[in-house]
C-alpha cells in the first residue's frame, strides 16, 4: 500500500494523459499519432529538450513560490505579481548600472529580483499574520496592483525610446546569461541551474533546519506550534517572503537570460501555472521539478500539433494540464481505491 501511495502521482499523470488522448480520438485524430507528436516535439532532439527545459525553468520558481507557503498553511495566489515586480527590478538594476561587470552584475540583478518579489509577498504575509486578512484575497488583489506599477514604470520611467512595444531599455551586456550550448539554439540558459539550486536549498531549509521545522509545524497545527513557543505570524511572513523571492527569480530567467529587457505581459500566467505545478509535485522540491518539466514538455510538445495534425491544436495542452490536475487532486477517489484494495475489492 505504501508503494501504491508513492506512485499515485505517476498513475494520476498517466490517467490524465490517457483521458486527454482519448478526447483526440473523438476529434478525429489517432491518439497514438498525437502521443508521438507530443513526445517527438518535446524530447526529439537536443533543441527540443532545451526548449522543454526553457519552459520548465520559470515553472520551477513559481512552483516553489506556491509550495513554500503551503507548508505554513498559506495559499499564495500572488506569484504572478511577485514575478512581475521581480523581473522589473532585475531590468531596472541592469538599466541604471549598465557598466557593472560580470559576474557581479547578474548577482546584483538576481538579488534585486529576489528582494522585490519578497517585499511584495511580505505585504499579504504581514496582513495575514497581524491583521487576519486572508492571503488568497490580498495576493489576488496585489497581482493587479503589481501589473499597474509595472505598466507605469515601463511606459514612463524605463521606456525604450527606440521601440513602439511596451518594454524597457536593454540591460547592460554584463548582466546577460549565456545559453547552454549543449542544446543548440534553444534559449535555455544558466537560470535553469539557479532554479535547481533554489529547489535544493528549499528542500534543505524545510526539512533540515530549525526554521523549516517551525514553518511546517505552523502549517500542521497552529495551536500546537504556539504551545511549543513558535510565533505563527513570524513564520507565515517568512514563508511568504521566501515564496515571493522564488517568484521574483523568474525575472532572472526572463530578463537576463532571454529578453534582455522587461516586457509587459511577458508571462503566460507562469504564476498561476505554478499552482498546478506545486499541486502535482505534492509541494516537495523534487516533485516541483518533475512537474515543471512535465508541464514544459506539454507546452513544447503541443506546439507542433498545429502542423502535424488536422483536427487538434496546441490548445490540447490546456486540456491535458486540466485533466492531470483533476486526476492528481482526486484524493477521495484514490482513497476509495486503496480502501477497496485493502478490503479485497469490496467496500
C-alpha positions as CSV (number, residue, x, y, z in Angstrom):
1,X,0.0,0.0,0.0
2,X,2.8,2.4,0.7
3,X,4.3,1.7,-2.7
4,X,0.9,2.5,-4.3
5,X,0.8,5.8,-2.4
6,X,4.2,6.7,-3.6
7,X,3.5,6.2,-7.2
8,X,0.0,7.7,-7.0
9,X,1.0,11.0,-8.7
10,X,2.6,9.0,-11.6
11,X,-0.5,6.9,-12.0
12,X,-2.6,10.1,-11.9
13,X,-0.5,11.7,-14.6
14,X,-0.8,8.6,-16.8
15,X,-4.6,8.5,-16.3
16,X,-4.9,12.2,-17.1
17,X,-2.8,11.9,-20.3
18,X,-4.8,8.8,-21.3
19,X,-8.1,10.7,-20.9
20,X,-6.7,13.7,-22.9
21,X,-5.6,11.4,-25.7
22,X,-8.9,9.7,-25.7
23,X,-10.5,13.1,-26.4
24,X,-8.4,13.4,-29.6
25,X,-10.0,10.1,-30.8
26,X,-13.4,11.8,-30.7
27,X,-11.8,14.8,-32.5
28,X,-10.9,12.6,-35.4
29,X,-7.2,12.1,-34.7
30,X,-5.3,8.9,-33.8
31,X,-4.3,9.1,-30.1
32,X,-1.1,7.2,-30.9
33,X,-0.2,9.7,-33.6
34,X,-0.9,12.6,-31.2
35,X,1.3,11.0,-28.5
36,X,4.2,10.5,-30.9
37,X,3.9,14.2,-32.0
38,X,3.9,15.3,-28.3
39,X,6.9,13.1,-27.4
40,X,8.9,14.0,-30.5
41,X,8.3,17.7,-30.2
42,X,9.2,17.7,-26.5
43,X,12.2,15.3,-26.5
44,X,13.0,14.5,-30.1
45,X,16.3,16.4,-30.2
46,X,18.7,18.4,-28.1
47,X,17.0,21.6,-29.2
48,X,13.6,20.2,-28.3
49,X,14.8,19.1,-24.9
50,X,16.3,22.6,-24.4
51,X,13.0,24.2,-25.2
52,X,11.2,22.0,-22.8
53,X,13.7,22.9,-20.1
54,X,13.4,26.6,-21.1
55,X,9.6,26.5,-20.5
56,X,10.1,24.5,-17.3
57,X,12.6,26.9,-15.7
58,X,10.2,29.6,-14.6
59,X,7.7,27.0,-13.5
60,X,10.2,25.6,-11.0
61,X,10.4,29.0,-9.4
62,X,6.7,29.6,-9.3
63,X,6.0,26.1,-8.2
64,X,8.3,26.7,-5.2
65,X,6.6,30.0,-4.7
66,X,3.3,28.1,-4.1
67,X,4.8,25.1,-2.3
68,X,6.7,27.0,0.5
69,X,3.6,28.9,1.9
70,X,1.5,25.8,1.6
71,X,3.7,24.2,4.3
72,X,2.9,27.1,6.5
73,X,-0.8,26.7,5.9
74,X,-1.0,29.5,3.3
75,X,-2.1,29.6,-0.3
76,X,-0.1,32.0,-2.4
77,X,-2.1,33.2,-5.5
78,X,0.2,36.2,-5.9
79,X,3.2,34.7,-7.7
80,X,2.2,36.4,-10.9
81,X,2.5,39.8,-9.3
82,X,5.6,38.9,-7.5
83,X,7.4,37.6,-10.6
84,X,6.4,40.7,-12.5
85,X,8.0,43.1,-10.0
86,X,11.0,40.8,-9.7
87,X,11.6,40.9,-13.4
88,X,11.1,44.7,-13.4
89,X,13.6,45.1,-10.6
90,X,16.2,43.0,-12.4
91,X,15.7,45.1,-15.5
92,X,15.9,48.4,-13.5
93,X,19.2,47.4,-12.0
94,X,20.6,46.5,-15.4
95,X,19.5,49.8,-16.9
96,X,20.6,52.0,-14.0
97,X,24.0,50.4,-13.7
98,X,24.8,49.2,-17.3
99,X,28.5,49.0,-16.8
100,X,28.6,46.6,-13.9
101,X,31.0,43.7,-14.6
102,X,30.1,40.1,-14.9
103,X,29.6,38.1,-12.6
104,X,28.7,40.8,-10.1
105,X,26.1,42.3,-12.5
106,X,23.8,39.2,-12.7
107,X,24.3,38.6,-9.0
108,X,23.1,42.1,-8.1
109,X,20.2,41.8,-10.5
110,X,19.2,38.5,-9.1
111,X,19.3,39.9,-5.6
112,X,17.1,42.8,-6.7
113,X,14.6,40.4,-8.3
114,X,14.5,38.2,-5.2
115,X,14.1,41.2,-2.9
116,X,11.4,42.8,-5.0
117,X,9.4,39.6,-5.0
118,X,10.0,39.0,-1.3
119,X,8.9,42.5,-0.3
120,X,5.8,42.3,-2.4
121,X,4.8,39.0,-0.9
122,X,5.6,40.3,2.6
123,X,2.6,42.6,2.4
124,X,-0.1,39.8,2.3
125,X,2.1,37.8,4.7
126,X,2.0,40.7,7.3
127,X,-1.7,41.3,6.7
128,X,-2.4,37.7,7.4
129,X,-0.2,37.4,10.4
130,X,-1.1,40.7,12.1
131,X,-4.5,41.7,10.8
132,X,-6.1,38.3,9.9
133,X,-6.6,39.2,6.2
134,X,-6.9,36.1,4.0
135,X,-3.9,35.7,1.8
136,X,-5.9,34.4,-1.1
137,X,-7.8,37.7,-1.4
138,X,-4.8,40.0,-0.7
139,X,-2.5,38.2,-3.1
140,X,-5.0,38.3,-5.9
141,X,-5.6,42.0,-5.4
142,X,-1.9,42.7,-5.3
143,X,-1.4,41.0,-8.7
144,X,-3.4,43.8,-10.3
145,X,-1.5,46.4,-8.3
146,X,1.8,44.9,-9.5
147,X,0.6,45.0,-13.1
148,X,-0.2,48.7,-12.7
149,X,3.1,49.5,-11.1
150,X,5.0,47.6,-13.8
151,X,3.0,49.3,-16.6
152,X,3.7,52.8,-15.2
153,X,7.4,52.1,-14.7
154,X,7.8,50.5,-18.2
155,X,5.9,53.3,-20.1
156,X,7.1,56.3,-18.2
157,X,10.3,55.6,-16.2
158,X,12.3,53.0,-18.1
159,X,10.7,53.1,-21.6
160,X,12.8,52.1,-24.6
161,X,12.8,55.2,-26.8
162,X,13.7,53.1,-29.9
163,X,10.7,50.8,-29.8
164,X,6.9,51.1,-30.0
165,X,6.5,48.0,-27.9
166,X,5.7,48.3,-24.2
167,X,9.2,47.4,-23.0
168,X,12.1,48.9,-21.1
169,X,15.6,49.7,-22.3
170,X,18.0,46.8,-22.6
171,X,20.2,45.8,-19.6
172,X,24.0,46.1,-19.8
173,X,26.0,43.4,-21.5
174,X,27.5,42.2,-18.2
175,X,24.1,41.1,-17.0
176,X,23.3,38.6,-19.7
177,X,23.3,34.9,-19.0
178,X,24.9,32.6,-21.6
179,X,22.7,30.0,-23.3
180,X,23.6,26.3,-22.6
181,X,25.4,25.4,-25.9
182,X,24.6,21.7,-25.5
183,X,21.0,22.4,-26.5
184,X,21.9,24.2,-29.7
185,X,19.8,27.3,-30.5
186,X,17.4,26.7,-27.6
187,X,17.2,29.8,-25.3
188,X,17.6,27.7,-22.1
189,X,20.3,29.4,-20.0
190,X,22.1,29.1,-16.7
191,X,18.9,30.2,-14.9
192,X,18.0,26.5,-15.1
193,X,20.9,25.7,-12.7
194,X,19.7,28.6,-10.5
195,X,16.2,27.0,-10.4
196,X,17.6,23.6,-9.5
197,X,19.8,25.1,-6.8
198,X,16.9,27.0,-5.4
199,X,14.8,23.8,-5.2
200,X,17.6,22.1,-3.4
201,X,18.0,24.9,-0.9
202,X,14.3,25.0,-0.2
203,X,14.4,21.3,0.5
204,X,17.3,21.7,2.9
205,X,15.6,24.6,4.6
206,X,12.2,22.9,5.1
207,X,13.5,19.5,6.2
208,X,16.9,20.1,7.6
209,X,16.7,23.4,9.6
210,X,15.0,24.6,12.8
211,X,13.3,27.4,10.9
212,X,11.9,25.0,8.3
213,X,10.6,22.7,11.1
214,X,8.9,25.6,12.8
215,X,7.4,26.7,9.5
216,X,6.0,23.3,8.8
217,X,4.8,23.0,12.4
218,X,2.7,26.1,12.0
219,X,1.1,24.7,8.9
220,X,0.3,21.3,10.6
221,X,-1.1,22.7,13.8
222,X,-1.1,26.4,14.7
223,X,-2.2,25.9,18.3
224,X,0.4,23.2,19.0
225,X,3.1,25.4,17.4
226,X,2.1,28.2,19.8
227,X,2.3,25.9,22.7
228,X,5.8,25.0,21.7
229,X,6.8,28.7,21.7
230,X,6.7,29.2,17.9
231,X,5.3,32.5,16.6
232,X,2.9,31.6,13.8
233,X,2.8,35.1,12.4
234,X,6.5,35.3,12.1
235,X,6.7,32.0,10.3
236,X,3.9,33.0,7.9
237,X,5.6,36.3,7.0
238,X,8.9,34.3,6.5
239,X,7.1,31.8,4.2
240,X,5.6,34.5,2.1
241,X,8.9,36.4,1.8
242,X,10.7,33.2,0.6
243,X,7.8,32.5,-1.8
244,X,7.9,36.0,-3.3
245,X,11.6,35.7,-3.6
246,X,11.3,32.5,-5.6
247,X,8.8,34.0,-7.9
248,X,10.9,37.1,-8.3
249,X,13.7,35.0,-9.6
250,X,11.7,34.3,-12.8
251,X,13.0,37.8,-13.7
252,X,16.5,36.4,-13.9
253,X,15.4,33.7,-16.4
254,X,13.4,36.1,-18.4
255,X,15.3,39.4,-18.4
256,X,18.9,38.3,-18.0
257,X,18.6,35.0,-19.9
258,X,16.1,35.6,-22.7
259,X,14.6,39.0,-23.5
260,X,17.5,41.3,-22.2
261,X,14.8,43.7,-21.0
262,X,11.4,43.8,-19.2
263,X,8.4,43.4,-21.5
264,X,4.9,44.0,-20.3
265,X,2.9,40.8,-20.5
266,X,5.9,38.5,-20.9
267,X,4.5,35.9,-18.5
268,X,1.9,33.4,-20.0
269,X,0.5,33.1,-16.5
270,X,3.6,31.4,-15.0
271,X,2.4,32.3,-11.5
272,X,-1.0,30.6,-11.9
273,X,0.5,27.5,-13.7
274,X,2.9,27.3,-10.7
275,X,-0.2,26.4,-8.6
276,X,-0.7,23.4,-10.7
277,X,3.0,22.5,-10.6
278,X,3.0,22.6,-6.8
279,X,-0.1,20.6,-6.6
280,X,1.2,17.9,-9.0
281,X,4.6,17.9,-7.2
282,X,2.9,17.5,-3.8
283,X,4.6,20.7,-2.6
284,X,8.0,19.0,-2.5
285,X,11.0,20.4,-4.3
286,X,11.8,17.3,-6.3
287,X,8.2,16.9,-7.2
288,X,8.0,20.5,-8.3
289,X,11.0,20.0,-10.6
290,X,9.4,16.9,-12.2
291,X,6.0,18.6,-12.5
292,X,7.6,21.7,-14.1
293,X,9.4,19.5,-16.7
294,X,6.1,17.7,-17.4
295,X,4.3,21.0,-18.0
296,X,7.2,22.3,-20.0
297,X,7.1,19.2,-22.2
298,X,3.3,19.6,-22.7
299,X,3.7,23.2,-23.7
300,X,6.6,22.4,-26.1
301,X,5.0,19.2,-27.4
302,X,1.6,20.7,-28.3
303,X,3.2,23.5,-30.4
304,X,3.7,21.1,-33.3
305,X,0.2,19.8,-33.2
306,X,-1.0,22.7,-35.4
307,X,1.3,21.4,-38.2
308,X,1.3,17.7,-37.6
309,X,-2.5,17.1,-37.1
310,X,-5.6,18.3,-38.9
311,X,-8.1,18.4,-36.0
312,X,-6.1,19.0,-32.9
313,X,-4.3,22.3,-32.0
314,X,-1.9,23.4,-29.3
315,X,-4.9,24.2,-27.1
316,X,-4.7,20.5,-26.2
317,X,-2.0,21.5,-23.7
318,X,-4.6,23.2,-21.6
319,X,-6.9,20.2,-21.7
320,X,-4.1,17.8,-20.7
321,X,-3.0,20.1,-17.9
322,X,-6.5,20.3,-16.5
323,X,-7.1,16.6,-16.7
324,X,-3.8,15.9,-15.0
325,X,-4.7,18.3,-12.2
326,X,-8.1,16.7,-11.8
327,X,-6.7,13.2,-11.5
328,X,-3.9,14.2,-9.2
329,X,-6.2,16.2,-6.9
330,X,-8.9,13.5,-6.7
331,X,-7.7,12.3,-3.3
332,X,-11.1,10.9,-2.5
333,X,-11.0,8.6,-5.5
334,X,-7.6,7.3,-4.7
335,X,-8.5,6.8,-1.0
336,X,-11.6,4.8,-2.2
337,X,-9.4,2.7,-4.5
338,X,-6.9,1.9,-1.7
339,X,-9.7,1.1,0.7
340,X,-11.3,-1.3,-1.9
341,X,-7.9,-3.0,-2.4
342,X,-7.5,-3.4,1.4
343,X,-10.9,-5.0,1.7
344,X,-10.3,-7.4,-1.1
345,X,-12.1,-5.4,-3.8
346,X,-15.3,-4.8,-1.9
347,X,-16.4,-1.8,0.2
